[in-house]
Amino acid sequence: MEFREILRMAFGSLGVNKLRSFLTMSGISIGVFSVIGVMTAVSALRGSIETGLSVLGSNIFQISRNPTGFQTSGEARRRIEQRRNITLEQAQRYQQLLRDVTEVVCLKAFYRDGPVQASHGNRQTEPGLTFGGSNEHFLAANQYAIDLGRNFTAEDVDLARPFAILGRTVARKLFPSESPLGKRVKLAGRTYEVIGTFAEKGSSFGQTQDEIVIVPVTRFLSDFGAARFSINLATQAPSQAVYNETLDRAITAMRIVRSLRAEQENDFEIYSNDSLIAAFAQIADVVRAGALVISAIALLAASVGIMNIMLVSVTERTKEIGVRKSVGARRRSILSQFLIEAVLLSVTGGVVGILLGVLTGNALAVWLQAEVVFPWGWAALGLVTCTFIGVAAGLYPALKAANLDPIESLRYE
């Protein structure tokens, strides 16, 4: 028989029991969907990581009391919790020690005592603003720009003036039809004068970066208690060529201001855009591994289902096989037909799973404002895997059908 005829008969046989075929394909679809959906989302996020996860400016590294990313556990977490805060005095001394190395050392601390909303007159923002204190280097260290008004000056920070710079969304909400400059806003029970607004920055991974208010770090610590906050320090190397040298100088300076002895390990963390990207890559690898394990279990169960359905199909069609053999059908034709049926079940389920996985993964990517992608490599691997599963699960039922005795098959009821 021609391959085209065998293929037509295989499609016809699957169409006879539509519900059974659909349920069998669903197992394959779920397995493929689980891995393709995760891989699509991870690939999309990774494709936009350079812009989406680059929260620091160029050639900048940050020093903080606590590590970024997942929280550590056990003994390591207890050691971190016992660390001293980085105080304003330590931060200012660190800044002095590096004054001949770099001009950009950004000091910042953020309000963590609950959701914050800004108000002016009878207008107010939604709770959940990013509210904190920084110095005149906040723009360079965090890739913001001034839209209206001006930035903080070193004098504003030294004198702890009650000034504020508003994010674009905050300014639009509180001052929809007037300039916010010179107006007063209230945040967390304190009043500040608006001296500028940030240019619109947009969102990153579904989180807006325009719902932010920054005040001088000295004023922030004075208003809310310096002892309750640990200062983060963002330092910009003059160029990529001296980045490592600047980093070494910064570590030495930080150890000096923290009064650490030579044998003591650092009681602070250092991270940069590269370290954030590496942390994301580690998380992505764990997610990928989990998805592969779940998918492998689902596909194994689905392959057992395909073999079971094909064995049932051979039993139901025993008399049909006998008739075909009696009129001259070859053993190879019978084997090919049942093997193709099993592969069709598996591959069709795989294609459905790939489509659903790509749609779901990219829907998540769109929600997080990442670039839409199609994981060609993983899709091809999924199709190859489904073909292999179809062959492996259908081979025994196909051999059983091909080896049936035509006389005994004709007598089967």
Secondary structure, DSSP 8 states (H G I E B T S, - for coil): --HHHHHHHHHHHHHHTHHHHHHHHHHHHHHHHHHHHHHHHHHHHHHTHHHHS--S-TTEEEEESS-SSS---HHHHHHHHTS----HHHHHHHHHHTTTT-S-EEEEEE--SS---EEETTEE--S--EEEEE-TTHHHHHT--EEEE----HHHHHTT--EEEE-HHHHHHH-SSS--TT-EEEETTEEEEEEEEE----EETTEESSSEEEEEHHHHHHHH-GGG---EEEEE-SSGGGHHHHHHHHHHHHHHHTT--TTS--SSEEEEHHHHHHHHHHHHHHHHHHHHHHHHHHHHHHHHHHHHHHHHHHHHTHHHHHHHHHTT--HHHHHHHHHHHHHHHHHHHHHHHHHHHHHHHHHHHHHTT------HHHHHHHHHHHHHHHHHHHHHHHHHHHT--HHHHHH--
